[in-house]
Amino acid sequence: MSAFVPDGQPPHAQLLEQPAGPPDPALGLEQKRDEARNELDDLSKTISVSLDKAAAIEQNIAELEKTSANLRQALIDSAARRKEFEQKIDESEERLARLRLREEEIRTSLRGRRDVLAEVLAALQRMGRNPPPALLVTPEDALASVRSAILLGAVVPGMRAQADRLLADLQALSKLQADALAEKTSVAATIASNLEEEKRMDMLLAENEKLSRENASELEAERKRSEELAAKATSLEGFIRSLEDEISSVREAMEQARLEEERQRQLSEEERERARQRAESGLPDKNRIAPAYAFSSLRQKLELPVTGEILRSYGDADGTGHSAVGMTVASSPGAVVTAPADGWIVFAGAFRSYGQMLILNAGDGYHLVLAGMDEIRTRQGRFVLAGEPIAVMGHERVASATALTLETDRPTLYIEFRKDGTPVDSRPWWTAKDIGRARNDS
């Protein structure tokens, strides 16, 4: 039995002609999210910063008063904007994935009702070819008319219900497609803004480096010495200890941290209260050369160094039969990495299976370890402020020991907090919004 499709059919009718098939159970939200991510990644490669925009950015930086404090504040502001754009792009990926999943559900529903609708249309076609006879011609004609009326009375309500559901689905499908197009347009504008901010940050970093380049030969010698220590070290704890013993800039950072802790201990209760109020207001001195607050007082105050979703937390199984002593966050390709807290960079470079790694002395006996970046944009011996850009993620996962067992190809950042040489759970330090960004595979 063939289905009757009238001439001048709407484009939506083509959906009814697609071969029916069971929905693919593997075609879930995770797969749709990956498809959206790949599409947005391809889109970002086709967008570039216009010459006019680049000139405006250069002019804006040229007019900036180039003091260390101003440049660093501009970098912190730029990094915050980039992370905001990256978060919006991640949210767009999620929305596009859900729109496409819903679209696939509607298409599957339409294909599932194809046979029922074809039967109804075929019945109407047969009625059109052999219409019921006029009433009161012969008794036989009257009987046939009654039978046709009974048949129509049984079929038409069901057909109307099917048609109503079909119309609702087609309208929902059309709206979903319009929403997806609007989302793509919006995310394209966000990607363009993110690229402009990336260019601004590159220029600011170059200016900041030009201003702060002092004792370059001494710093280069220390960098080479730290690389030698990294090659010899057998553990992260031993490596940090050897850095503190042998690298002068690290020893100076340790001494500054010790003096700051001593100063914090000598504060009166009134001064401590003022410090707590400043911590709540988030307005520390931007010219500071030591952490604004004791690290132990910053619980629920820190923001994740990179925008993304938490794949693994402290204490989770690490895939090798052990428990993770750090957390792992999947990011977007090329995402900016910022300092989670004030502190001194005691190491910046490659270390064993960790890949590119940064170690930040945050004072109060805490070291913060970040690993898995593609490019480090700071140097050993520097004091960095919370929110200051310090590295950039790559475009694919680094094959490090901390990420090998993860089921993702996205770049991943490994974060480990150490207190007096012992790993501790970092979750109490992150803001509630960051802890709520754990992976959801539903």
Secondary structure, DSSP 8 states (H G I E B T S, - for coil): ------TT--GGGGGGGS------TT-SHHHHHHHHHHHHHHHHHH----HHHHHHHHHHHHTS---HHHHHHHHHHHHHHHHHHHHHHHHHHHHHHHHHHHHHHHHHHHHHTHHHHHHHHHHHHHHHHS----TTS-HHHHHHHHHHHHHHHHHHHHHHHHHHHHHHHHHHHHHHHHHHHHHHHHHHHHHHHHHHHHHHHHHHHHHHHHHH--SHHHHHHHHHHHHHHHHH-SSHHHHHHHHHHH-HHHHHHHHHHHHHHHHHHH--HHHHHHHHHHHHHT---TT-SS-SS-GGG-TTTB--SSSEEEEE-TTSB-SSSSB-SSEEEEE-TT-EEE-SSSEEEEEEEE-GGG-EEEEEEEETTEEEEEEEESEE-S-TT-EE-TT-EEEE--SS----TTTTTSS--S-EEEEEEEETTEEE--GGGB-HHHHTTB----
